[in-house]
Amino acid sequence: MSPPPASSPPASNAPVPSAASPAQHASGAGGLLPLLFVAVWSTGFIGAKFGLPDAEPLTFLAWRYAAVIALMLPVVLVLRAPWPRSMTACGHIAVTGLLVHGVYLGGVFTAISHGLPAGITALVVGLQPLVTALGARAFLGERIAPMQWLGLGVGFLGVGLVVAQKIAAVPGGALITMLLPAVIALIGITAGTLYQKKFCPSFDLRTGSIIQFVPSLLVTAAIAAMTETMQVQWTGQFVFALAWLVLVLSLGAVSLLNVLIRRGSAVNVASLFYLTPPTTALIAWALFGETLTGLAMAGMALVAIGVWLAR
């Protein structure tokens, strides 16, 4: 996979483009970016399922972050990619990295490693559009139209239908214990989206990825050293999962997320996360033979309608 292209304009303090209109989103390659992002982002839960049997969650993530930095640093140096013009800008980008990578991924991987089904984890994170809508109104001053509120509500109902059967299969007491890391992940991805939209919506994706992943690596590795054995079984399955998460998720999907945040409103971007649980369910059905009930199919239809209304 080739390195992600630099966002335009490259400088961190360059003028921020205005949000694209619905017509602009629907035409050309830009209209495909949200769908591509959802498809790629949803594979993260599958990658975690493949790799976590061979490594503890934070150790797995530390290796993932280190690999991204190792891949991107030579690219940045060879291409002379521009760095932010101030330490303040670097600090803002680093904070978004800690929230979106360190807190969000740390919570998701820990929840799944503790036995929380990926579908339920996706449902908890699926609360993000609603939480982001509230935060965007208070933190960014974005106006949420009544039709968007309706779309957010319909989408969340659809997500609930998709994973209802999985929730029923988990004992109540165990579910509560396993939910905490997923709730922390929800807080991380929501705060990261709002923070980036307000303080650093536009930056070069090549240097920005390094600035985001370095603090994530330092914090994650430090916590892993204190709480985990940091042992890894380097099986073929683990190597494949690590390579997929590094190349496709950390470089591909995260770059797409940064572009979408720069182009659209926080609510528009967050509404895409409603599509993650249904897409993950479809991938799990294709790869692992997991069943899709009629209720789940109805939920997927509601999710699609909700995202359309919210955007």
Disulfide bonds with the S-S distance in Angstrom:
none
